[in-house]
Amino acid sequence: MSLSPASFQFAACAAIASGAAGLYLGAPNQRWLSRRLPAWTSRVIGVALLLLGVVLWRETVQLSTAIFATLVLTMLLFIVFPCLGALRTIVGNTR
């Protein structure tokens, strides 16, 4: 059974988003949870998922492109996640 390139790319994006979320939720200043996740565990799992994203991207593109796409998506998510946390705080204070 051969998977399509689009399925590899979707799986790579999902792994990268999960890895970035794991890294974010282990940070001391995260705003999604009342208590952060254990730092060491969330970092290891987050980095492992980011590497899995690179491996999945590598199935459809060159390694340099896979690394670049992973870094770009990670940077984007590290901008979006605090904004979502701030939005959660704003919406939570209006109730």
C-alpha positions as CSV (number, residue, x, y, z in Angstrom):
1,M,0.0,0.0,0.0
2,S,1.5,3.3,-1.1
3,L,0.4,6.5,0.5
4,S,0.0,9.7,-1.5
5,P,2.4,12.6,-1.1
6,A,-0.5,14.7,0.3
7,S,-1.0,12.2,3.1
8,F,2.7,12.4,4.1
9,Q,2.5,16.2,4.1
10,F,-0.6,16.2,6.2
11,A,0.9,13.8,8.7
12,A,4.1,15.9,8.8
13,C,2.1,19.1,9.5
14,A,0.1,17.3,12.2
15,A,3.3,15.9,13.8
16,I,4.9,19.4,13.7
17,A,1.9,21.1,15.2
18,S,1.7,18.5,18.0
19,G,5.4,18.8,18.7
20,A,5.2,22.6,18.8
21,A,2.2,22.4,21.1
22,G,4.1,20.0,23.4
23,L,7.0,22.4,23.6
24,Y,4.7,25.4,24.2
25,L,2.7,23.6,27.0
26,G,5.9,22.8,28.8
27,A,7.0,26.4,28.9
28,P,6.6,28.3,32.2
29,N,4.7,31.2,30.6
30,Q,2.2,29.2,28.6
31,R,-1.4,30.4,28.9
32,W,-3.5,27.3,27.8
33,L,-3.4,25.3,30.9
34,S,-3.6,26.3,34.6
35,R,-0.4,24.4,35.2
36,R,2.3,23.7,32.6
37,L,3.2,20.1,31.6
38,P,6.4,18.6,33.0
39,A,9.1,20.4,31.2
40,W,11.5,17.6,30.5
41,T,8.9,15.2,29.3
42,S,7.1,17.7,27.0
43,R,10.4,18.8,25.5
44,V,11.5,15.3,24.7
45,I,8.1,14.4,23.1
46,G,7.9,17.8,21.3
47,V,11.4,17.4,19.8
48,A,10.7,13.8,18.8
49,L,7.5,14.9,17.1
50,L,9.3,17.7,15.2
51,L,11.9,15.2,14.0
52,L,9.1,12.9,12.9
53,G,7.7,15.8,11.0
54,V,11.0,16.2,9.2
55,V,11.1,12.5,8.4
56,L,7.6,12.6,7.0
57,W,8.3,15.7,4.9
58,R,11.4,13.9,3.7
59,E,9.3,11.3,2.0
60,T,8.0,13.9,-0.5
61,V,10.7,16.7,-0.7
62,Q,14.4,17.1,-0.3
63,L,15.9,17.1,3.2
64,S,16.8,20.8,3.1
65,T,13.2,21.7,2.1
66,A,11.9,19.4,4.9
67,I,14.0,21.1,7.5
68,F,13.0,24.6,6.2
69,A,9.3,23.7,6.1
70,T,9.5,22.4,9.7
71,L,11.2,25.5,11.0
72,V,8.8,27.8,9.2
73,L,5.7,26.0,10.5
74,T,7.2,25.8,14.0
75,M,7.9,29.6,14.0
76,L,4.4,30.3,12.8
77,L,2.9,28.1,15.5
78,F,5.1,29.7,18.2
79,I,3.5,33.1,17.2
80,V,-0.1,31.7,17.0
81,F,-0.1,29.7,20.3
82,P,0.5,32.7,22.6
83,C,-2.1,34.7,20.7
84,L,-4.6,31.9,21.2
85,G,-3.7,31.9,24.9
86,A,-4.3,35.6,25.1
87,L,-7.6,35.2,23.3
88,R,-8.6,32.5,25.8
89,T,-7.8,34.9,28.6
90,I,-9.7,37.8,27.1
91,V,-12.8,35.6,26.3
92,G,-12.6,34.0,29.8
93,N,-12.6,37.4,31.5
94,T,-15.7,38.6,29.8
95,R,-17.9,35.9,31.2
